[in-house]
Amino acid sequence: MNLPGNTFKAALRAGQTQIGIWNSLSDPTVAELLAGCGYDWMVFDTEHSTVGPNEVISFLRTVAPYPVSPVVRPGWNNAVEIKKLLDAGVQTLLIPYIQSAEEARSAVAAVTYPPKGMRGVAGITRATRYGAVVDYATRASEEICLLVQVETREALSQLREIAQVPGVDGVFFGPADLAASFGYPGQPSHHEVRKAILDGIGVLCDMGVPAGILSLDQDFLHEAKAAGALFIAVDVDTGLLRRSALERRAEWA
């Protein structure tokens, strides 16, 4: 059996805009519903949710028939947690709270087999299709996509160094944490935060590194796209549900 391809990684390399949706609810029915809505990619968030590895593997199986690329955010830049997700078959990881090039290199090492990295080797896993994928250990890195999150002032000050780390396939901006770092908690669309992110996207574009972002502010997202952002998450499952419920109730006030 051949190594499964990563269409999300291929699209980023081709410079194709990828529109995504955020999944934080732990029911696979939600993931299945969203998978059929036409998004290019969807995040399974294990950082700010109760979702764990068991739910992730269920989600991967659930969305496999759909033309959407699953992206998983672990709770932290933790090699053990990352190893479990990779063995479960995750090919694209979004690593939160990367503060420096050194931390980015640690993330790269966690997704890479020795001698270049430190990922533990296991042959009978879902990632290898239980041993069916030919030469998985020597070829896995070809289809693994590593995205790192920049979400503090400190990280922004080291953006170029982080983005230049070999093995980093894209840099994702987190407006909520950046806003808090800038002294504006709860104001992810604050003008100073917006400017910092848009400037950061410009830097990445000049470097040829794909830039990504999540926001519920659609005007901000259009600005980010115009600035060159390539992978854009445009909403969150819980936000969609709440807004829709409130709007429908208001119609019957």
C-alpha positions in Angstrom: 0.0 0.0 0.0 1.3 3.4 -0.9 1.8 6.2 1.6 -1.5 8.3 1.7 -1.0 11.8 0.3 -1.6 15.0 2.1 -3.8 17.2 -0.1 -3.6 20.1 2.3 0.2 20.1 2.3 0.2 19.9 -1.5 -2.3 22.8 -1.8 -0.1 25.0 0.4 2.9 24.2 -1.7 1.0 25.1 -4.8 -0.1 28.4 -3.3 -3.8 27.5 -3.3 -6.0 29.3 -0.7 -7.5 26.8 1.7 -10.7 27.8 3.6 -11.3 26.0 6.9 -13.6 25.4 9.8 -12.9 24.8 13.5 -14.2 21.8 15.3 -14.2 21.8 19.1 -17.2 19.7 20.0 -16.5 16.1 21.0 -19.3 14.5 19.1 -18.2 12.9 15.8 -21.7 13.7 14.3 -20.7 17.4 14.4 -17.4 16.5 12.6 -19.3 14.5 10.0 -21.8 17.3 9.4 -19.1 19.9 8.9 -17.0 17.6 6.7 -19.8 17.6 4.1 -20.1 21.4 4.0 -17.4 22.1 1.4 -14.5 23.3 3.5 -11.0 22.5 2.3 -9.7 21.7 5.9 -11.0 21.4 9.4 -9.3 21.6 12.7 -9.9 19.1 15.5 -8.9 21.2 18.5 -7.6 19.2 21.5 -6.1 22.4 23.2 -9.3 24.3 24.1 -11.7 21.4 24.3 -12.3 18.1 26.0 -11.3 16.2 22.8 -8.5 13.7 23.3 -6.7 11.1 21.2 -9.6 8.6 21.2 -12.0 11.2 19.9 -9.4 12.3 17.3 -9.1 8.8 15.8 -12.9 8.6 15.7 -13.0 11.9 13.9 -10.4 10.8 11.4 -12.4 7.8 10.5 -15.6 9.8 10.4 -14.4 12.4 7.9 -12.3 10.1 5.8 -15.0 9.7 3.0 -15.2 13.4 2.6 -13.0 15.7 0.5 -11.7 17.7 3.5 -8.3 17.7 5.1 -8.2 17.1 8.9 -5.8 19.2 10.9 -5.2 18.4 14.6 -4.1 20.9 17.3 -2.5 19.1 20.2 -2.7 20.6 23.7 0.9 21.6 23.7 4.2 21.3 21.9 4.7 17.9 23.6 6.5 15.1 21.9 4.6 12.3 23.6 1.2 13.8 22.7 2.3 14.5 19.1 3.6 10.9 18.8 0.2 9.5 19.7 -1.6 11.7 17.2 0.9 10.8 14.4 0.5 7.1 15.1 -3.3 7.6 15.0 -2.8 8.7 11.4 -2.8 12.5 11.7 -0.8 14.0 8.9 -1.2 17.7 9.6 -0.5 19.2 13.0 -1.1 22.7 14.3 1.3 23.3 17.3 0.2 26.0 19.7 2.2 28.6 21.4 5.6 28.4 19.6 7.8 31.1 21.1 11.1 30.7 19.4 13.0 29.0 16.6 14.3 26.5 19.3 10.7 25.5 20.1 9.9 25.2 16.4 12.9 22.9 16.0 11.5 20.8 18.9 8.2 20.5 17.1 10.0 19.4 13.9 12.0 16.8 15.8 8.7 15.5 17.4 7.2 14.7 13.9 10.4 13.3 12.4 11.9 9.9 12.8 15.6 9.5 13.8 18.3 10.2 12.9 17.0 13.6 12.1 14.3 13.7 14.8 13.0 11.9 17.8 9.6 10.5 16.9 9.3 7.0 18.3 9.1 4.2 15.8 6.1 1.8 15.9 5.2 -0.4 12.9 1.7 -1.6 13.6 -0.3 1.7 13.8 -3.2 3.3 12.0 -0.6 5.7 10.4 1.0 2.7 8.7 -2.4 1.2 7.9 -1.3 -1.5 10.4 1.9 -2.3 8.6 0.5 -2.1 5.1 2.2 1.1 3.9 5.4 0.3 2.2 8.5 2.2 3.6 6.4 4.3 5.9 9.3 5.0 8.3 11.5 6.4 5.5 8.8 8.3 3.7 6.4 9.6 6.4 7.9 13.1 6.5 6.9 13.6 2.8 3.3 13.9 3.8 3.5 15.3 7.3 2.6 19.0 7.4 3.7 20.9 10.4 2.0 24.3 11.2 3.2 26.4 14.1 1.2 29.0 16.0 2.5 32.5 16.7 0.4 34.1 19.4 2.5 36.4 21.6 4.6 39.6 21.2 7.7 37.5 21.9 6.9 35.1 19.1 6.1 37.9 16.7 9.5 39.4 17.4 11.1 36.1 16.3 8.7 35.4 13.4 11.5 35.2 10.7 13.6 32.9 12.8 10.6 30.6 13.5 9.4 30.5 9.9 12.9 29.7 8.6 13.2 26.5 10.7 13.5 23.6 8.2 10.4 21.4 8.5 8.0 24.2 9.3 5.4 24.2 6.6 3.3 27.2 7.7 2.8 29.7 10.4 -0.6 30.4 12.0 -1.6 33.6 13.8 -3.8 33.3 16.9 -5.6 36.7 17.3 -7.1 35.9 20.7 -3.9 35.1 22.4 -2.0 37.8 20.6 -4.7 40.3 21.8 -4.1 39.2 25.4 -0.3 39.5 24.9 -0.7 43.0 23.6 -2.8 44.0 26.6 -6.2 43.7 24.9 -7.7 40.5 26.3 -11.0 39.7 24.6 -10.4 42.1 21.7 -8.9 39.9 19.0 -9.8 42.5 16.3 -8.2 45.4 18.1 -6.5 47.7 15.5 -3.0 47.2 17.0 -3.5 43.4 16.9 -4.8 43.5 13.3 -1.9 45.5 12.1 0.6 43.2 13.8 -0.9 40.2 12.2 -1.3 41.7 8.8 2.4 42.9 8.9 3.3 39.4 10.0 1.5 37.9 7.0 3.4 40.2 4.8 6.7 39.1 6.2 5.8 35.4 5.7 4.6 36.1 2.1 8.0 37.7 1.3 9.7 34.6 2.7 7.5 32.3 0.7 6.1 30.7 3.9 2.3 30.0 4.0 0.4 32.1 6.6 -2.8 31.1 8.3 -5.3 32.6 10.7 -8.6 32.0 12.6 -11.1 34.8 13.3 -14.8 35.2 13.6 -14.3 38.8 12.2 -15.0 38.3 8.5 -13.8 41.7 7.5 -10.5 41.0 9.2 -10.3 37.7 7.4 -10.8 39.3 4.1 -8.0 41.7 5.0 -5.8 38.8 5.9 -6.6 37.1 2.6 -5.7 40.2 0.7 -2.4 40.5 2.6 -1.6 36.9 1.5 -2.9 34.5 4.1 -3.2 31.1 2.5 -5.0 28.9 5.0 -7.9 30.7 6.7 -10.3 29.3 9.3 -13.5 31.3 9.0 -15.6 30.0 11.9 -16.0 27.7 14.9 -18.6 25.0 15.4 -19.8 26.3 18.7 -20.0 29.9 17.4 -22.0 28.8 14.4 -24.5 26.9 16.6 -24.9 29.7 19.1 -25.3 32.5 16.6 -27.8 30.5 14.5 -29.8 29.6 17.6 -29.9 33.2 18.8 -30.9 34.5 15.4 -33.7 32.1 15.1 -35.0 32.9 18.6 -34.8 36.6 17.8 -37.1 36.0 14.8 -39.8 34.8 17.2 -39.3 37.5 19.9 
